[in-house]
Structure formats: structure tokens, C-alpha cells
Amino acid sequence: MQTLVIVLYLVTLGVLALYGAHRSALLFLYLRHRHERTAPRFRFDETNLPMVTIQLPMFNEMFVAERLIDAAARVDYPRDRLEIQVLDDSTDATSTIARSKCDALRNDGLDVAYLHRDDRTGYKAGALEAGMVHAKGDFLLVFDADFVPRSTIVRDLIDFFTDPSVGMAQARWAHLNGDRSVLTRCQAMLLDGHFVIEHAARHRSGRFFNFNGTAGMWRKAAITDAGGWQHDTITEDMDLSYRAQLAGWKFVYAPEVSAPAELPCDMNSFKGQQYRWAKGSVQTARKLLGPILRAPVSPKVKTEAVFHLTNNLAYVFLLILAALQLPNMLIRRHLEHPELLLLDVPLFLATCGSVAAFYVVAHHDLYGGRWQAIKRLPVMMALGIGLSINNGRAAIEGLFGRDVEFVRTPKRGALDGEPGVGMYRGRWPWHNTIELIFGVYCTGTLLLAIATGNWASVPFLLLFCGGFTYVGVASVYEGFRYKLAQGDSDLPAQAPSTHSSPSPQSMLS
């Protein structure tokens, strides 16, 4: 049994270190192409700009629907070349708000179409597919309800399509409320790492990368050629991205073009979003890794696809690692040569070091300076560990389950001050209890490490202890807060989402 625990412990660390090495490889690719800039080779003539349709899929977004539609209406593009489609599947007051706003904009001379579905087949993918049938534009720009696109966004992206082989151009996500709380600061840092390092490294080195479901423009012909929007995964954007690139379409990442969005500001909503992204990426891996590995593409593309689509499985190994900390510590105390297990120290350092370098470089290149990123790193890493139960469960369900119904991320629309009690809220899932149990378990392991002088383990155990405790306590606190504020039945419940997936690297993978 001791041998089994030790072998499992070292294998788990090895797997995590392998994903950490992949993150380091992405960072190396980024640094290698660091000073490259993405710009279109040609530009459309002002008198011959193509027709563009802005698609705004939404479901029960009463607090942000009007904000999004107004932002789309402010886009700087010839009115006779621009169509706005509001693809509304809502079952609440959102429909009234959105329809009224669309009517007002049409009276002002804008080409605005309001499409409402009573049958939500396919969720967001189904809404986009239905909208594409009626879209006037040959180019489709998609925004989720939590975005506030800049007025220049269409002009910033459209010229990339002067290259007839380009099927999609993706903008970088920015943040409307990134400094609101510790949680939103960590989220902003995670997303910045994805958009600054991952996307740029993959795009500039010739690997596949994915459309993030929003703030990206598609050539309609590329969607059709790739088989259209499909809804057998809950990350329809990632699924379509790989199918389109396998079909030969080029993707462009334009980090100089940004689109601000609202980040989830409570823990349960954030966990719901992370659950969907983790589960959907593994579903996409299950669906497409076979065709990718058989496709006539380069080994570097295939290797990157394997790591990209499976990186959320690292959360399962992270959870196993957390569970093994105590038995591993007890076993090594009685080993004749405990120094044989010191291999875990360099493996831990390699994994944590890749995380630190990855996000510090991203922060520096986007905002300048490093100190803010360094200060946030421990909390961000602890948050990643605390999510391992939530995201590990999602990855397992994505690997073995068939469920493709997904839960929306509530949008509050309140960027300053505390949101009201009537806002949409995230669910309080049952596994919050397990997070608290793991928090207590890791705290006990930490105390034992201190008592026995196992000082090398203390920094890592602090991350495990803090991560599970932070995520678990915050989730429980929010659940009771909402319940006490208005009663469980009076608040709008979380419902199937239209939000999409950046699929960032697992935070400690």
C-alpha cells in the first residue's frame, strides 16, 4: 500500500509537471514571436465594404440586454452595410426589453432584426444557426450579453478578410470590472494569460487556436464549410473552430483589438462558468481528437491540440494530489531513505514556476510592470487549486457523460457597488461541502507538516489549504446570503447559458 501511494503520488506530480512543461513551451513560443504584430495585408475600399451582421445571442439577460444592443448600435460602419440581429431565447422580461429597444432603433433608421425562439434546441449554437439563415451579411460578428463592444470593432476586424483564406478573426477580451474584487482580479489575470500568451503563441507559431464564442468575426462560408454550428458539446465555439481549421480555413488573432466584458463577481457564478468550460473542452476532445490525429496536419498542430483540448483533465490529477498529501507525508516519515521522495520538490517548483512566469509575463506585456501580478499570484494559484473539485468533476462528466445542457453565467450589469438582491444568481452546488471538507483536511495536513518540521511541504500546503477554504467558504457564504436576502424561490435561478468558452489553460496544469 505504501508503494502504491508513493507511485501514484509521483505519477500524479509527473502528469501535472508535463502540463506545466506545455505551459512553459507556450510561453517560449510567445517570447519567440513576442514583437510580431497582426495586421491585414490589404484593406477594403471604403466604397466597397462588405455587408456585416452583428449577432447578439441572449437568454434571460434583463440587466444587460439594453446595454449590449445600444453598444452594437453605436458601431462605426456604414448603415447600409450593417445589420444587427438580436437572437433572443428569453423566457423573462428580457424579451420585452430587447424587443422595445430594437423597435426604437429601427425607428432611428438602423437595420435591426429581432428573432425570438420558443424552442431552444441547441441553445446558443441553435440560436446562431437560426440567425445565420436570415443574416444579410457574409460576415458575422458575435457578442455575448456581458460584452460592451467598442464602436471601432467592425472596422478593426473586417480588413483581415481581404485574405480569402481567412475564416475567423478573434479580438482580445478586456474587462469592465476587473478591479472590483479579489475574485475578479484573479479572473482578469487568468483571462489575460489566455489571450496574451496562449492565443498569440498558437496563432503566430502556426498551431490551431479557438474562437472564444464572442468578440470574433466569422466568414459565413467558413461556418457552412465546416459543417455549421453543432450542439453535441457545450463549447460549440471550440468545436466549430477545430472543424473549420481542419477544413483548411485560416484563423487570425488580433490582440491589438479589444472588447470589454463583465466578469462574474460571485464565486458560484464563476464556478458555473468554469464548470461549463472544463466540461465542454473535454467533450470536444472526445469528439475531435481522433479526426485531428488522423488529419493531414503537422505533428506540432496535433501535439498542441492534444494538450489544448485535454488540459482541464489536469484538475483531476490536482485533486488526487491534494488527497495524497497526508498519506504521503505519513509514509515518508517512516521510510528508511525519505530523501528518495525529494523528487516532488523540483516537480512542484517546475509546475508553480511555469504558472508564475506565464502570468507575470502576460501582465507585464499588457499593462507594464510585474509587481501587481506577483502580488496576485498566490491567491490566483490557490483559487485554481480550490476549483479542482468543481472542474475535475466537469472534466470527468465531459469524458464519460452525454449531457449537453449547460448553465448560464448570471450577468448583473452592476459594475459599481453591490448588486441588488433581485439579480440573477449562481446555484449553490452540493460539492461545496466537499470543498470545505478538503479545506479542513488540508489544514490538518498543514498543521502536521509544521509539527513534524516538514518545512518543504508548507508553502504548497498553504496553497491547498487556502484554495479549498476560500472557494468553499465563499460559495457557502453566497448561498446563505442570497437565501437570507430574499428567499430561495424568489430569485431568478440560473438557466442554460449563451456564454462561451475561452478554454484557458488549467491554472496549475
C-alpha positions as CSV (number, residue, x, y, z in Angstrom):
1,M,0.0,0.0,0.0
2,Q,2.8,2.4,0.8
3,T,4.5,1.7,-2.6
4,L,1.1,2.2,-4.3
5,V,0.6,5.6,-2.6
6,I,4.2,6.7,-3.4
7,V,3.9,5.6,-7.1
8,L,0.5,7.3,-7.5
9,Y,1.8,10.5,-5.9
10,L,4.8,10.7,-8.1
11,V,2.9,9.8,-11.3
12,T,0.3,12.5,-10.4
13,L,3.0,15.1,-9.9
14,G,4.6,13.9,-13.2
15,V,1.4,14.5,-15.1
16,L,1.0,17.9,-13.7
17,A,4.6,18.7,-14.4
18,L,4.0,17.6,-18.0
19,Y,1.2,20.1,-18.4
20,G,3.4,22.7,-16.7
21,A,6.1,22.0,-19.3
22,H,3.5,22.6,-22.0
23,R,2.6,25.9,-20.5
24,S,6.4,26.8,-20.5
25,A,6.5,25.7,-24.2
26,L,3.7,28.1,-25.0
27,L,5.5,30.9,-23.1
28,F,8.6,30.1,-25.1
29,L,6.7,30.3,-28.4
30,Y,5.2,33.6,-27.3
31,L,8.5,35.1,-26.4
32,R,10.0,33.9,-29.7
33,H,7.2,35.8,-31.6
34,R,6.8,38.5,-29.0
35,H,7.3,41.5,-31.2
36,E,5.2,40.4,-34.2
37,R,2.1,42.4,-34.9
38,T,-1.1,41.2,-36.5
39,A,-2.2,43.5,-39.3
40,P,-4.2,42.9,-42.5
41,R,-2.1,42.9,-45.7
42,F,-4.8,44.8,-47.6
43,R,-7.8,46.9,-46.7
44,F,-11.3,47.1,-48.2
45,D,-12.1,50.2,-50.2
46,E,-14.4,52.5,-48.3
47,T,-16.9,52.4,-51.2
48,N,-16.9,48.6,-51.3
49,L,-17.1,47.5,-47.7
50,P,-18.8,44.1,-47.3
51,M,-22.1,43.5,-45.5
52,V,-21.6,42.6,-41.8
53,T,-24.2,41.1,-39.4
54,I,-23.7,41.6,-35.7
55,Q,-25.3,38.7,-33.9
56,L,-26.3,39.2,-30.2
57,P,-27.4,35.8,-28.7
58,M,-29.1,36.2,-25.3
59,F,-31.2,34.2,-22.8
60,N,-32.7,35.9,-19.8
61,E,-30.3,38.9,-19.7
62,M,-32.6,41.7,-18.5
63,F,-29.9,43.6,-16.7
64,V,-27.5,43.8,-19.7
65,A,-29.6,43.4,-22.8
66,E,-30.2,47.1,-23.5
67,R,-26.6,47.9,-22.7
68,L,-25.4,45.4,-25.4
69,I,-27.9,46.4,-28.0
70,D,-27.0,50.1,-27.5
71,A,-23.3,49.3,-27.9
72,A,-23.9,47.4,-31.1
73,A,-26.0,50.4,-32.4
74,R,-23.0,52.7,-31.8
75,V,-20.7,50.7,-34.1
76,D,-19.0,52.9,-36.7
77,Y,-19.8,51.3,-40.0
78,P,-21.9,52.3,-43.0
79,R,-25.5,51.9,-42.1
80,D,-26.4,50.3,-45.4
81,R,-23.6,47.7,-44.8
82,L,-24.5,46.8,-41.2
83,E,-27.3,44.6,-39.8
84,I,-27.8,43.8,-36.1
85,Q,-29.5,40.6,-35.1
86,V,-30.8,40.1,-31.6
87,L,-31.2,36.4,-31.1
88,D,-33.4,36.2,-28.0
89,D,-34.4,32.9,-26.4
90,S,-35.5,34.5,-23.2
91,T,-38.4,33.5,-21.0
92,D,-38.4,36.5,-18.8
93,A,-38.7,40.3,-19.1
94,T,-35.6,40.3,-21.3
95,S,-37.8,39.8,-24.3
96,T,-39.9,42.9,-23.7
97,I,-36.7,45.0,-23.1
98,A,-34.9,43.7,-26.2
99,R,-37.9,44.0,-28.5
100,S,-38.7,47.5,-27.4
101,K,-35.0,48.6,-27.9
102,C,-35.0,47.0,-31.4
103,D,-38.2,48.8,-32.3
104,A,-36.7,52.1,-31.2
105,L,-33.5,51.6,-33.2
106,R,-35.4,50.7,-36.3
107,N,-37.4,53.9,-36.0
108,D,-34.0,55.7,-36.0
109,G,-33.1,54.0,-39.3
110,L,-30.9,51.1,-38.2
111,D,-31.3,47.7,-39.7
112,V,-32.1,45.7,-36.6
113,A,-33.7,42.3,-36.6
114,Y,-35.3,40.8,-33.5
115,L,-35.6,36.9,-33.6
116,H,-37.2,35.1,-30.8
117,R,-37.3,31.3,-30.4
118,D,-39.7,29.4,-28.2
119,D,-37.9,26.2,-28.9
120,R,-34.4,26.5,-27.5
121,T,-33.0,23.5,-29.4
122,G,-29.2,23.7,-29.5
123,Y,-29.1,26.6,-27.0
124,K,-26.6,29.2,-28.3
125,A,-25.5,27.1,-31.2
126,G,-29.1,26.7,-32.2
127,A,-29.8,30.4,-32.0
128,L,-26.7,31.3,-34.0
129,E,-27.6,28.7,-36.7
130,A,-31.2,30.0,-36.9
131,G,-29.9,33.6,-37.1
132,M,-27.4,32.7,-39.9
133,V,-30.2,31.5,-42.1
134,H,-31.7,35.1,-42.1
135,A,-28.4,37.0,-41.8
136,K,-27.8,39.5,-44.6
137,G,-24.1,39.7,-44.1
138,D,-21.4,37.5,-45.5
139,F,-19.5,38.2,-42.3
140,L,-20.9,37.5,-38.8
141,L,-19.6,39.3,-35.6
142,V,-20.8,37.6,-32.4
143,F,-21.1,39.2,-29.0
144,D,-22.4,37.7,-25.8
145,A,-24.6,39.6,-23.4
146,D,-21.9,40.6,-21.0
147,F,-19.9,42.5,-23.6
148,V,-19.8,46.2,-24.5
149,P,-18.2,46.3,-27.9
150,R,-16.2,49.4,-28.9
151,S,-17.5,51.4,-31.8
152,T,-14.5,50.6,-34.0
153,I,-14.7,46.8,-33.6
154,V,-16.1,46.0,-37.1
155,R,-13.6,48.2,-38.9
156,D,-10.8,46.8,-36.8
157,L,-11.6,43.2,-37.9
158,I,-13.1,43.3,-41.3
159,D,-9.9,44.0,-43.2
160,F,-8.4,40.7,-42.2
161,F,-10.9,39.1,-44.5
162,T,-9.4,40.7,-47.6
163,D,-7.4,37.4,-47.5
164,P,-10.0,34.9,-48.9
165,S,-8.5,32.1,-46.9
166,V,-9.3,33.7,-43.5
167,G,-12.4,32.2,-41.9
168,M,-12.3,33.9,-38.5
169,A,-10.7,36.8,-36.7
170,Q,-10.7,36.9,-32.9
171,A,-10.3,40.0,-30.7
172,R,-8.8,40.1,-27.2
173,W,-11.2,40.2,-24.2
174,A,-10.8,43.2,-21.9
175,H,-12.5,43.7,-18.5
176,L,-15.2,46.1,-17.4
177,N,-14.9,45.2,-13.7
178,G,-11.5,43.6,-13.4
179,D,-10.6,45.6,-10.3
180,R,-13.9,45.1,-8.4
181,S,-12.8,42.3,-6.0
182,V,-10.1,39.7,-5.4
183,L,-12.1,37.3,-7.4
184,T,-12.5,39.5,-10.5
185,R,-8.8,40.4,-10.3
186,C,-7.8,36.8,-10.4
187,Q,-10.2,36.1,-13.3
188,A,-8.8,39.0,-15.2
189,M,-5.3,37.7,-14.7
190,L,-6.3,34.2,-15.9
191,L,-8.0,35.5,-19.0
192,D,-5.1,37.8,-19.8
193,G,-2.8,34.9,-19.7
194,H,-5.0,33.0,-22.1
195,F,-5.4,35.9,-24.6
196,V,-1.9,37.5,-24.3
197,I,0.2,34.3,-24.2
198,E,-1.8,31.3,-25.4
199,H,-3.7,32.7,-28.4
200,A,-0.7,34.7,-29.6
201,A,1.7,31.7,-29.2
202,R,-0.6,29.3,-31.1
203,H,-1.5,31.8,-33.8
204,R,2.0,33.1,-34.6
205,S,3.6,29.6,-34.5
206,G,1.1,28.0,-36.8
207,R,-0.9,26.0,-34.3
208,F,-4.7,25.8,-34.2
209,F,-6.4,28.1,-31.8
210,N,-10.1,28.6,-31.0
211,F,-12.8,31.2,-31.5
212,N,-13.9,32.2,-28.0
213,G,-17.6,32.3,-28.7
214,T,-17.8,36.1,-28.6
215,A,-15.8,39.2,-29.8
216,G,-14.9,37.3,-33.0
217,M,-15.9,37.7,-36.7
218,W,-16.7,34.8,-38.9
219,R,-16.9,34.4,-42.7
220,K,-20.3,32.8,-43.2
221,A,-18.9,30.5,-45.8
222,A,-16.3,29.1,-43.3
223,I,-19.1,28.1,-40.9
224,T,-21.0,26.4,-43.6
225,D,-18.0,24.6,-45.0
226,A,-17.1,23.3,-41.5
227,G,-20.5,21.7,-41.0
228,G,-22.3,24.6,-39.3
229,W,-23.0,25.2,-35.7
230,Q,-23.4,21.9,-33.9
231,H,-24.7,21.4,-30.3
232,D,-23.4,18.0,-29.3
233,T,-20.9,19.7,-26.9
234,I,-21.4,22.7,-24.6
235,T,-18.4,24.6,-26.1
236,E,-19.8,24.9,-29.6
237,D,-17.3,27.6,-30.4
238,M,-14.3,25.4,-29.8
239,D,-15.9,22.6,-31.7
240,L,-16.5,24.7,-34.7
241,S,-13.1,26.3,-34.5
242,Y,-11.3,23.0,-34.9
243,R,-13.6,21.7,-37.6
244,A,-13.1,24.9,-39.6
245,Q,-9.3,24.8,-39.3
246,L,-9.3,21.1,-40.2
247,A,-11.3,22.1,-43.3
248,G,-8.4,24.5,-44.3
249,W,-9.6,27.9,-43.1
250,K,-7.1,30.2,-41.5
251,F,-7.8,31.9,-38.2
252,V,-6.4,35.4,-37.2
253,Y,-5.8,36.5,-33.6
254,A,-5.8,40.3,-33.3
255,P,-4.6,41.2,-29.7
256,E,-4.4,44.9,-30.6
257,V,-8.3,44.8,-30.9
258,S,-10.0,44.5,-27.6
259,A,-13.6,44.0,-26.5
260,P,-14.5,44.8,-22.8
261,A,-16.8,42.4,-20.9
262,E,-18.2,42.0,-17.4
263,L,-16.6,39.3,-15.3
264,P,-18.7,37.1,-12.9
265,C,-18.5,38.8,-9.5
266,D,-19.6,36.0,-7.2
267,M,-18.0,32.6,-6.6
268,N,-20.9,30.4,-7.6
269,S,-21.4,32.1,-10.9
270,F,-17.7,31.9,-11.6
271,K,-17.6,28.2,-10.7
272,G,-20.6,27.6,-13.0
273,Q,-18.7,29.3,-15.9
274,Q,-15.6,27.3,-15.2
275,Y,-17.5,24.0,-15.0
276,R,-19.0,24.6,-18.4
277,W,-15.7,25.5,-20.0
278,A,-13.9,22.5,-18.5
279,K,-16.7,20.0,-19.4
280,G,-17.1,21.4,-22.9
281,S,-13.3,21.3,-23.7
282,V,-13.2,17.6,-22.7
283,Q,-16.3,16.9,-24.8
284,T,-14.7,18.5,-27.8
285,A,-11.6,16.4,-27.2
286,R,-13.7,13.2,-27.1
287,K,-15.4,14.3,-30.3
288,L,-12.5,15.6,-32.4
289,L,-9.1,14.3,-31.2
290,G,-9.5,11.2,-33.4
291,P,-10.1,13.2,-36.6
292,I,-7.4,15.7,-35.6
293,L,-4.8,12.9,-35.1
294,R,-5.8,11.3,-38.4
295,A,-5.8,14.7,-40.3
296,P,-3.0,15.6,-42.8
297,V,-1.7,18.4,-40.5
298,S,1.7,18.8,-38.9
299,P,2.8,17.0,-35.7
300,K,3.2,20.3,-33.9
301,V,-0.5,21.1,-34.6
302,K,-1.6,17.6,-33.4
303,T,0.5,17.8,-30.3
304,E,-0.8,21.2,-29.4
305,A,-4.4,20.1,-30.0
306,V,-3.9,17.2,-27.5
307,F,-2.7,19.5,-24.8
308,H,-5.2,22.2,-25.5
309,L,-8.2,20.0,-25.5
310,T,-7.3,17.8,-22.6
311,N,-5.7,20.4,-20.2
312,N,-8.7,20.5,-17.9
313,L,-8.1,16.9,-17.1
314,A,-5.2,18.2,-15.1
315,Y,-7.8,19.2,-12.4
316,V,-8.5,15.6,-11.8
317,F,-4.8,15.0,-11.0
318,L,-4.7,18.1,-8.9
319,L,-7.5,16.7,-6.8
320,I,-5.7,13.4,-6.5
321,L,-2.6,15.2,-5.4
322,A,-4.5,17.1,-2.7
323,A,-5.9,13.8,-1.4
324,L,-2.5,12.2,-1.3
325,Q,-0.7,14.9,0.7
326,L,-1.4,13.5,4.1
327,P,-0.7,9.7,3.4
328,N,2.5,10.7,1.5
329,M,3.7,12.8,4.5
330,L,3.0,10.0,7.0
331,I,4.7,7.4,4.8
332,R,7.8,9.3,4.1
333,R,8.3,9.8,7.9
334,H,8.8,6.0,8.2
335,L,10.9,5.4,5.1
336,E,14.4,4.3,5.6
337,H,15.5,6.7,2.8
338,P,12.9,9.5,2.7
339,E,15.2,11.6,0.5
340,L,14.2,9.4,-2.4
341,L,10.9,11.3,-2.4
342,L,12.6,14.7,-2.7
343,L,11.8,14.4,-6.4
344,D,8.4,16.1,-5.6
345,V,10.1,19.4,-4.7
346,P,11.5,20.1,-8.2
347,L,8.3,18.8,-9.8
348,F,6.3,21.2,-7.6
349,L,8.6,24.1,-8.4
350,A,8.5,23.3,-12.1
351,T,4.7,23.4,-12.1
352,C,4.4,26.5,-9.9
353,G,7.3,28.3,-11.7
354,S,5.6,27.8,-15.1
355,V,2.5,29.4,-13.7
356,A,4.3,32.3,-12.2
357,A,6.3,33.1,-15.4
358,F,3.3,32.7,-17.6
359,Y,1.0,35.2,-15.9
360,V,3.7,37.7,-14.9
361,V,4.8,38.0,-18.5
362,A,1.2,38.4,-19.7
363,H,0.6,41.1,-17.1
364,H,3.8,42.9,-18.0
365,D,3.2,42.9,-21.7
366,L,-0.4,44.1,-21.3
367,Y,-0.2,46.6,-18.6
368,G,3.5,47.2,-17.8
369,G,5.2,46.3,-14.6
370,R,5.3,43.0,-12.7
371,W,4.6,43.7,-9.1
372,Q,0.8,43.7,-9.3
373,A,0.9,40.3,-10.9
374,I,3.4,38.9,-8.4
375,K,1.1,40.0,-5.5
376,R,-1.9,38.3,-7.1
377,L,-0.1,35.0,-7.9
378,P,-0.6,33.2,-4.6
379,V,-4.3,33.9,-4.5
380,M,-4.8,33.0,-8.1
381,M,-2.9,29.8,-7.7
382,A,-4.9,29.0,-4.6
383,L,-8.1,29.7,-6.5
384,G,-7.0,27.3,-9.2
385,I,-6.5,24.5,-6.6
386,G,-9.8,25.3,-5.0
387,L,-11.6,24.8,-8.3
388,S,-10.2,21.3,-8.8
389,I,-13.3,19.6,-7.3
390,N,-15.7,21.7,-9.5
391,N,-13.6,21.5,-12.7
392,G,-12.4,17.9,-12.1
393,R,-16.0,16.7,-11.9
394,A,-16.8,18.7,-15.0
395,A,-13.8,17.1,-16.9
396,I,-14.9,13.6,-15.9
397,E,-18.5,14.3,-16.9
398,G,-17.2,15.6,-20.2
399,L,-15.2,12.5,-20.7
400,F,-17.9,9.9,-19.9
401,G,-21.2,11.7,-19.9
402,R,-23.6,12.7,-22.7
403,D,-25.3,15.7,-21.2
404,V,-25.0,18.8,-23.3
405,E,-27.3,21.2,-21.4
406,F,-25.3,24.0,-19.9
407,V,-25.9,26.6,-17.2
408,R,-25.6,30.3,-18.0
409,T,-23.3,32.7,-16.2
410,P,-25.5,35.3,-14.5
411,K,-24.9,38.9,-15.7
412,R,-25.5,41.5,-13.1
413,G,-25.0,44.7,-15.1
414,A,-23.9,46.4,-11.9
415,L,-20.3,47.4,-12.3
416,D,-20.1,49.6,-9.3
417,G,-21.3,48.9,-5.8
418,E,-23.1,45.9,-4.5
419,P,-25.7,44.2,-6.8
420,G,-29.3,44.2,-5.6
421,V,-30.9,41.1,-4.2
422,G,-33.1,40.7,-7.2
423,M,-30.1,40.0,-9.5
424,Y,-29.7,36.6,-11.2
425,R,-27.6,34.3,-9.1
426,G,-25.5,31.3,-9.4
427,R,-26.5,27.9,-7.9
428,W,-25.0,26.6,-4.7
429,P,-23.9,23.1,-5.9
430,W,-23.7,20.2,-3.5
431,H,-20.0,19.7,-3.9
432,N,-19.4,23.0,-2.0
433,T,-19.5,20.7,1.1
434,I,-16.6,18.6,-0.3
435,E,-14.6,21.7,-0.9
436,L,-15.0,22.6,2.8
437,I,-14.1,19.0,3.8
438,F,-10.9,19.3,1.7
439,G,-10.2,22.6,3.3
440,V,-10.3,21.1,6.7
441,Y,-8.3,18.0,5.5
442,C,-5.5,20.2,4.0
443,T,-5.5,22.4,7.1
444,G,-4.8,19.3,9.3
445,T,-2.1,18.2,6.9
446,L,-0.5,21.6,7.1
447,L,-0.5,21.6,10.9
448,L,1.0,18.1,10.9
449,A,3.8,19.3,8.5
450,I,4.6,22.2,10.8
451,A,4.5,20.0,13.9
452,T,6.9,17.4,12.3
453,G,9.2,20.0,10.8
454,N,8.3,19.1,7.2
455,W,9.0,22.7,6.1
456,A,9.5,21.9,2.4
457,S,5.8,21.0,2.1
458,V,4.5,24.0,4.0
459,P,4.3,26.6,1.1
460,F,2.5,24.1,-1.2
461,L,0.1,23.0,1.6
462,L,-0.7,26.7,2.3
463,L,-1.9,26.9,-1.3
464,F,-4.1,23.8,-1.0
465,C,-5.4,24.8,2.4
466,G,-6.2,28.4,1.3
467,G,-7.6,27.4,-2.1
468,F,-10.2,24.9,-0.9
469,T,-11.1,27.0,2.1
470,Y,-11.5,30.2,0.1
471,V,-13.6,28.6,-2.6
472,G,-15.7,26.6,-0.2
473,V,-16.4,29.3,2.3
474,A,-17.1,31.9,-0.4
475,S,-19.6,29.6,-2.1
476,V,-21.4,28.8,1.2
477,Y,-21.5,32.4,2.2
478,E,-23.1,33.5,-1.0
479,G,-25.6,30.7,-0.9
480,F,-26.8,31.7,2.6
481,R,-26.6,35.4,1.7
482,Y,-28.9,35.1,-1.2
483,K,-31.3,32.8,0.7
484,L,-31.5,35.1,3.6
485,A,-31.8,38.2,1.4
486,Q,-34.9,37.2,-0.4
487,G,-35.7,33.5,-0.1
488,D,-34.7,30.8,-2.5
489,S,-37.8,30.7,-4.6
490,D,-37.9,34.5,-5.2
491,L,-34.7,34.9,-7.0
492,P,-34.2,34.2,-10.7
493,A,-32.4,30.9,-10.9
494,Q,-29.5,30.1,-13.1
495,A,-30.6,28.8,-16.5
496,P,-29.0,27.4,-19.7
497,S,-26.4,29.8,-20.9
498,T,-25.4,31.6,-24.0
499,H,-21.9,32.4,-22.8
500,S,-18.9,30.9,-24.5
501,S,-15.6,29.4,-23.6
502,P,-12.1,30.7,-23.8
503,S,-10.8,27.4,-22.5
504,P,-7.8,28.8,-20.8
505,Q,-5.0,26.6,-19.5
506,S,-5.8,24.8,-16.3
507,M,-4.4,27.1,-13.6
508,L,-1.9,24.6,-12.3
509,S,-1.6,22.3,-15.3
